[in-house]
């Protein structure tokens, strides 16, 4: 039985050829045209503040105009209520599942991409709280009890994921804000912020974003990156992507690095390791089969790159994932990302 046949029987993820992203159905290496112009310009999101509120809380569907790769000057607390997929937060690429809660700092590019069946819509997938740096700074000055937020807000420049059973309670508090109005909503937000000050977390990105986020290179490559998140990593080819964009391979590489601050191969390695982590934790495929299914041409190369990016071998990762799953489902969710 081939690796593809085994994957279809184990159903760790929907087949890539049938997945749908915000850009449309992904087929092989073809980058499909966007549904709308808004979906190809994910980098800057204008947050329209209500003059009668201190912050913005909303819940939206996926796919949708707000579900895209974007950045904005506000802080964002982001909860995934359902589905799984791949997230890109700064230079971090990882799997996500229901109840993941992440705090994103100002102007840190971020996006969550779920595989979908044709025509499928995930209603209310995302719950979001956004607030300005000026507002939270003034609030911490007025309320010393919120002083513990300073370190958390500084770390959010790298993207912060809340961990452990505490993250579940935080997610419920975030959802509950939407049930209040007026001063009740403000009180619920303050309660959440106080709870955040003592919640365990981990940072996601390795470096602070310093590239020109609205540069021509970033705008040109944003649609490419969004499409890559929905492709089968084993089928992605550097020369094919360049050809689809009408560029030679060297020009594509140069523009990709100018836009992201990273080489294309480094990005692709992280995407492939992310896919391998999902298979290691959710399938019974052998290590060799998972390496091949993730796009690595030989086991030695797979082990070397996996160790460099994850700090352990694929075999060790699988063992730890199984131990965490047996011990605690929430702990396993933290580990798998």
N, C-alpha and C positions, 0 to 999 in steps of 0.2 A: 504494500500500500504506500502511495506517495505521501510526502509531507503535506501537500495541499489537501489530499483526501482525508488525512488524519485531522488536520486543522478544521475542516468542515464538519467532521463528526464531533469534535470536542467543543466546538463553538466558543472559543475564548473571545473572539470578536467577529463581527459580521464580515463576510468576504469584502475585500477592498473594492472589488469591481462593482459591488452593489451599494457601496456607501455613498452618502450624499453629504456634502459640506455646505456651508453658506454660499459657496460658489457654484454649486450644482453637482451632478453626479461625476465622480472621478473614474475615468476609464484609462487603464494603462498609464502612459506618461503624458497624455494630452491635458493641458491646462484649459479647462472649460471657461467660456466667457462668463462674467459675473451676472448675477441676477439683476443687480442694479449698480449704478456708479458708486453708491455709498459703500457697497461691500468690497470695493477694490481699493478704498482709501482708508485703511483701518487705523492709521497712525494717530490722528488727532480727533478726539471726541469732545465736542462742545457740551459742557454740562450747563443746562439752563436752570439757574437757581430761582426758586420761588421766593419773592421778597418777604413772604409771610412765614418762612421756615428757616431753621438754622442749618439744615442738612437735607440731603435728598435720599429717600428710600423708594425703591421700586422693585417690581418683579416682572420678568419678561420671559418670552418663549425662545426656543431655539429650533430652527434658525430664525433670525429676525434682525432688524437694523441695528440693534444694540449688541448683538452677539457676534463680535468680530474682533480681530486683532487690533488693539487700539492703545492709546495713551492719553492722559489728561493731567492737569496740574493738581487735581484733588486726590486725597487719599480715598481708597476704595476697599471696603470689606465685602467679600464676594463669597456667597454660599451656592453650591451646586445641590439641588434638591433631588435630582434623579439622573440616571444614565451614567455612562462611563465614556472615556475617550482619552485624548491627549491634550495636555495644556502646555502652553509656552509662556513663561514668565521671565522676562529678562533673557538670560542665556540658558535658563532651565527648561528642559523638555522632559515631561513625566506623565505617567498615567494618572487619571483621576477617577473617582467614583462618587456615588451619592454621599452627601453630607460633608464633602470637603469644604473647608473654610479657610480662606486666604485673605491676608491684608496686603494690598499693593500700594506702594508709595507713589508720590507724585512723579508723573512722566515715565513710569516704568512700563514698557510695552507688555501687554498681557492678552491672552485669549484662551478660551476653552472650546474644543472642537469634538463633537460627538458623532459617531457613525449613525446614519439614519437609513431607513427604508424609503423608497421613492414616495414622496408625498407626506412623509411622517413629520409631525411637529411635536416637540416636547414642551407641553404647556407648563409655564411657570418654572422652567428648569433653573433659572438664575434669580437669586435674591440679592440685592445690592444696596449697600449704604455708602454714600459718598459725602465727604465733607472737606472744606478747604483748610489749608495749613493755617491761615489767619484765624479762623474760628477756633480750631483746636488749641492753638497757642494761647489765645486769649482765655479760653476755658481753663487751661491748666494753670494760668497765672491767677485766675480768680478762685480756683478750687484746688488747693494743695493736695487733696485726696487723689487727684488724677495725675500727680507727679510721676507715678510709676509708668505712665504711658510714654514718657520721653524716650526711653531705651527702645521700646517696641516700635515707635514711629521712626526712629533712626534706622532700625533693622529693616523696616518695611521698604527701604530703598532697594533691597535685594529680594523682596517678596517674602512674606512670612506665612507659613502654614501652621495652623493650630493643631495640636496633637493630643492623643489620649482621650479618655472619656469626657474630659472638660470641653473638648471641641463640640461634642454633641449638644451639650447644654447651651453653649454659645450660639450654635446654629438655631436652636429653638428660640432663644432670646431675639436674635436678628429677625426671624420670621414674625415673631409676635409684635414687633414694632409696627407692622402694617395694619394691625387690628386697632390701633389707637389713633386719635386725632388731637390736634392742638397741643396743649400742655401735657396731656397724657402721653403723646408720642415722644415729646422731649424727655419726659421722666424715664420712659422705657429705653431711650437711647443712652441716657446718662447711666442707667443701671448696667447696660451692656458694656459701656466704656470702663466702668469701675471693675467689672468682672474680667475684662481683658487684661488689666494690669497684673494679674497673678496667674494667668493661664500659660501652660507650657506651649512652646512653639519651636519651630526650626526654620532657618532661612533656606531659600531655594536657589536663587541665582548666585553665581560665584563672583560677579563683578557688577559694579554700578554702571548703568547705561550712560555713556558719555558721547555717543555719536549724535550728529544732527538729525533729530527725529523727523524733521520735515524736509530733509534734503531730497533732491531729485532721485538719488540712488535708492533711498528708503522707499519713496513713493513707487518707484519702478519695481522694486523687489517685494513689496508687501503682498501683492496678489500671489506671487510665486511661493512665498513662505506659507501663506494660508493654504494653498493647494497641497504643498508638500506634507502638511500635517494630516491630510486625509488619504495620502497615497500609501501603497504597500512599499515599505522601505526596501524590500528585496528587488523591486522593479525600478527603483529610481536610478537613472544614469545621468551623469554629469553632462556628457556630450549631447544626449537627447534633449535635456532641458534647455541647453544653450541653443540648439537648433530650433526648438519650438519658439524661442524668443527672437530668432533671427540674428543671433550673436555667435561669434566664435567662442570656443571654450575658455580661452584666456580672458576675453573681455567680460564674459559672464562671471568668471571667478573674481575679477577685479571689482565689478560692480556689486557683487554679493558681499564681498568683504567691506567695501566702502559703506554699504547700507547697514550691515549688521555688526561690524567690528570683529567678525569671525570668518574663518575660511569655510567654503562650502563643504569640504570633506569633514571638518570638525563638526559642523551642524548635522551632517548626515550620520556620522558615527553616533552622536547623541540620540538622534531619532531612532536608529537601529537598535541601540542598547535599550532604549525605552520600550520598544516593541518586544525585545528579547525578555526583559524583566516580566512583562505581562504573561508571556508564554511560559516562562519558568515557573511562575506562581500558579497558573491556571490550567496548564495542560500536562499531559503525560508524555509528550514528545521527548526524545533523547536530547542531550546537550548538542550533539552534532546536528540533529535535525532542526533544532531551534536556531542555531547559528546560521544555517542555510536559509531558513525561512525568514530570517531578519536581514539577509543580504550580505553575510560574511562569506568569503569564498573558501575559507579553510578554518579548521578548528583552532589552530594556533593563533591566527589573527583575531578570531572572535574572543578567545580567552585573554589575549594581551590587551585589547581595547576595552573589554568589559572590566578587567582589573584596574586599568588606569582611570576609568570614569566612575566606577562604583566602589573601588577599594576592596573588592573581593572577587573570587572567581565565580563563573556562572553556577558551578556545582554548590559552592558555599552559599550563594544567594538563594538557590532553591531550598537548601536545607534550612536556612534561617527563616525563609518565608513560610515553610510548612510548620516549623516550630511556633512561629508567631501566630499563625492561623489556629493551631491547636490550643494555644494559650489564651489568645484574645482576638476576636474579630476586629475590634477597633485598632488594636496594636498592629495587626497585619495591614490594615488600610494605611496607617502611617508609614509602615516599612515599605510597602509596594510602590509608593510614589517616589 
